[in-house]
Amino acid sequence: MELDGGDDGESTNRATKKVQIRDNEGNQSAEREAAIASRGTLSWKDRLMGTGLFTNGETANTIEPNADDDFEVSEGNVERSIINGIHSIKFSERINQIIIKQMEYTVVVKLLGRNIGYAALQNKLTVLCKPSQPFRLIDVENGYFLASFKNPEDYERALCQVMAWIRLPGLSGHMYKRQVLQEIGKTIGKVAKLDFNTDNGVRGRFARMAVFINLEKALISQIIINGVVQRIEYEHFPTACFQCGHYGHIKEICPKREVGLKDIEEEAVGDKANQKHTIDESTEENVNIEAYGPWMLVKKKPRKLGRTR
């Protein structure tokens, strides 16, 4: 958000300023276009602030300003002072609300593993989220980015699709091949990353991979590999319902608690119900009746304290 501090000749001793929303956005746009037309070329200020010719959507990364994005500075809503020799600035509640509203459709993105370039990340998010309108990507620091969407539906889609680390405990040793593990992961979701130690067979106790999952659907708790039931564990999932299998609430307050367990299990199976005829009788006997349980969530083991002599 850009704040126009006024003319350069303004007194440096001025203590207060006020931000005031412009009500007539149409008149303002007309004035800006007329001013730019009279100059003939864009000034450095126009290029820096993304105004003028850059507001017509010619660039892919430019987002048209909303009604709350455009404001001017006047007295009252910005207080400046000196506290213990340090210059201080304080914005009014109204300005803070405007700033917060700008973050309404913003998602925090964290890079895992090696760093990639800004353009590569933007292209990656475009492929994964498939937004209907261009979005703004801001590089914060320490591998964090802010992705601001214009369409609420694009925001909800990006928010519900997350990458999660999963484990396949007790997987047979001969399955520890990159190609095989990727095909197994595709049964759960789109595979984003494979644990290097897992691929080399070093960590034989469980297979580990990162997959994209949809939080609007029930978590997949188990799959069948060559007729054998394979449980799935999720890392860093603080809350999950062991009745409906959804993320975000616990069993005691599950909205589907009144629904019969049979209906819930059918919903968890989903589209795979039509494939039941391919499973032989021995496989059906091995299917775990418990669809969900605490075993789905990986718990961190407490660190062992050093021995005291």
Secondary structure as UniProt FT lines:
FT   TURN            8..9
FT   TURN            12..13
FT   STRAND          16..21
FT   HELIX           25..39
FT   HELIX           44..49
FT   HELIX           52..56
FT   TURN            60..61
FT   HELIX           67..69
FT   STRAND          71..83
FT   TURN            84..85
FT   STRAND          86..91
FT   HELIX           93..102
FT   TURN            103..105
FT   STRAND          106..110
FT   HELIX           118..129
FT   STRAND          136..139
FT   TURN            142..143
FT   STRAND          144..148
FT   HELIX           152..160
FT   STRAND          161..169
FT   HELIX           173..175
FT   HELIX           178..186
FT   TURN            187..188
FT   STRAND          190..194
FT   HELIX           196..199
FT   TURN            200..201
FT   STRAND          206..214
FT   TURN            215..216
FT   STRAND          222..225
FT   TURN            226..227
FT   STRAND          228..231
FT   STRAND          233..234
FT   TURN            242..244
FT   HELIX           251..253
FT   TURN            255..258
FT   HELIX           261..269
FT   HELIX           270..278
FT   HELIX           281..286
FT   HELIX           294..296
//
